Amino acid sequence: MTFFHFGNCVALAYVPYVIVYKCSELAEYSAFWKCVQAGGAYLFTQLCKMLILATFFPATEVLGDGLDITGEFLKTSVDVIDLIGLHFFMSKIAGKGQLKFMIAGMGWATAELAVTRFIPLWIGARGVEFDWKYIQMSFDSNISLIHHISVAMLVWLYGRNYLQSSSVPIVIVLLGLACYRPLIVEILTSAVGLGSWMLLLAKAGFSLLVALISLHMYLSIPSQAANHYY
């Protein structure tokens, strides 16, 4: 029974990744190895972030139960490295725009899933007692997939000269919100007191909204430019 619960959680977390890979152009272009390279780029950026955090933002004790917004803001600002890593990786691979940000987003999300969620699922989901938090963790991995693909799309759009000038501020704002999403989540958790399911729903709504806006801007650019190889 415990292994059955673990299998359900793993299937709920991983199967959507397989479906996205198979149903998109990634499978058609045999982009598996490039997705693995994107995962390696994700791991390298996380190492850089950890080194910066350990060097410039050492752990400090916070008095009381309050949230140090200024300190957390500075720490969350390090997530800009993810945007730089995505831009650098996509600039090094050949292919049309859709293929580039799909590879980067899929590799980023899959690496995060493998590093941050597989071990907790393996240890916790096989426990004797059933716990909804592992189902929530699996749902959260699907939200992360949408989030990372959307962020990769926004990074790709930001570097396009043919993007409408009115869309550039929107792209910058969305990238900023995506970068500081962990801080926003912490503020909502501590200030508003959202429950685990409501917090998950809020993250899903935010990621879906960013994805729809990003997709609308992507579809608004000329098809020749969107499919241009460089």
N, C-alpha and C positions, 0 to 999 in steps of 0.2 A: 504494500500500500504506500509506504514512504517513497519507494523508488518510482511508483506510478505518479505520485505528486511531483517528484523531481523531473520526471520525463515530461509531464504536462507543462511545467514552468520553462524548461529548456526549449520545448517546441514552440511555446508562446513567444519566447524571446528571439529564437533564431530563425524560425520558418519564414517570418516576414522578410528577413534579409535575403533568404534564398529566392523568395518570390520576386522581390524587386530586382535582384540580379538577373533572374531568368527572363522576366517580362520586359526588361529594359534593353537598350542596345549593348549593354555590357557583355552579355552572353554571346550576342551576335559577333562582336569584335574580339572575343576571347580575351577579355580584359582582366582575367583573374590575377595574373601576375602583377599587373599594374595596381590593382587594389591592394595586393600584399605590400607593394612598395609604398602605397599611401599609408597603410597601417604602420610600416616602419618609420615613415615621416612623422606620424602621430606620436609614436613612442619617443622619438628624438626630441620633438617639441615639448613633451611632458617632462623629459629629463632636464631640458633647459629651464623650464618653468620652476621645477623643484630646486635647481641650483640657485636661481635668482631669489626665490622665496626664502631659502635657507640662509642666503648671504645677506639680503637686505631687509627681510621681514622675519626675524627670529620670533619664535613663539613667546608670547607674553601672557601673563595671567590677567584676566579681566575681573575687576571687583564686582560682586553682585551677579545678578542674572541679566544685566543689560547687554546690548549688542554694540560693540565698538564699530560704528558705521564707517568712521573715517579710516580706521585701520583695515577693515574688510574691503572698503572701496579701493584702497591702494593695493591690497593683495589681489583683488579681482582684476585690477588693471593689467596684471601680468598675463591675463588670458588673451591680450592683444597678440601675443606670440603665436597663438593658434591661427589667427587671421594671417599673420606674416608667413607662417608655415604653409598654410593652404595656398596662398598666392605664389610662393616660391615653388611649391610642388607642381602646381598647375602650369607654371611658366616653363617647366622642364619636360613636360610630356606633350607629345604631338597628338592632334586629333581635333575634331570640331568641338565647339563650346559645350554642348550637352554632354558629350562623352567625358570631357575634362572634369566638370564639376560633379558628375555622377560618380566617376572613379574616386575623386578626392573625398566626397561625402560618404560614399560607401566604405572606403578604406578607413576613414576616420572613425565612423560609427562602429564598424566591426571590431577594430582594435580596442576601442573603449569598452565595448561589450565583453570582449574576451578578458581584458585586464581587470575591469572593475566589478563584473557581475557573475562570471562563471564560478569563481571560488565560493562567494557567498551562497550561490544557488546550490553548489555541490555539498557544502557543509550544512546549510540550514534547511534546504528544501527536503533533504532526506531524513530530517528529524522525526521523532515519534509524534509530536504534536503538529497539527496543521496550523499554518499561520498565513494570513492574507498578505503579509508584507512581501512574500516572495512572488505572489501573483502580481502585486503592484510593481515590484522590481522588473518583472518581465514586460508589463505594459510600458513602464518607463523606458525600457530599451527601445521599444518601437517609436516612442516619442522622440528619443535621441536620434534615431535614424532620420526622421523627418527634419529635425533641427539641424543636423550636420549637413544634409544635402542642401537645405535652404541657405545655410551660412556659406557653403561652398559656392552656390549659385550667386549670392550677393557679392562675394569677393571677386568672382569672375566678372560680374556685371560692372563692378566699380572700375575695373581696368579697361573698359570698352570705350573707345573714343566716340562711337556712334550712339551711345546711350543718350537719351534726351536729357538736356540740362536740368529740366524740372524734376527728373527722377533721381539725380545725384544726391540731393539732400535726404531723400527718402531712404536711399541705400545706406547712407552714412548713419542715419538714425536707427535703422533696423540692425545694422552691424553693431552699433553701440548697445542696443537693448539685448542683442544676442550675447554680446561679450559680458555684460553685467547681469545676465540672467540668474546666476547663482546667488548674487547679492540680493536681487529682487525676491528670490525665493526665501532667503533667510529673513528678510524684513517682513514678508507676508506671514511667515511661520511664527515669528516672535511677536509682531504687533497685532496682526489680525487674528491669529490663532486658528489658522485653517487646519482642518483635519487632513489625514493622509490621503483620503480619496478626493477631497475637494482640492487639495494641493496638486494632485495628479491631474485632475480635470483642468485646473488653471494652467498647468504647464502644457497640456495637450492643446488647449484653446490658443495659447500664445504661439506655440510652434506652428499650429495650423494656420493662424492668421499671417504669420511671417511667410510661411510657404506659399499661401495664396497670393500675397502681394508680390513676392519675388517671381512667382510664375507669371503673373500678369505683366510685369515689367519685361521678363524674358520674352514673352510672346509678342510684346509690342515692338521689339527691335526687328529690323529687316531680316527676312529669312536667309538671304545670302550672307549677311554678316554673322548671323547666329551659327551657320554651318561652315563658316570659314575655317580652314585649317591653318594653324600657326602655333 
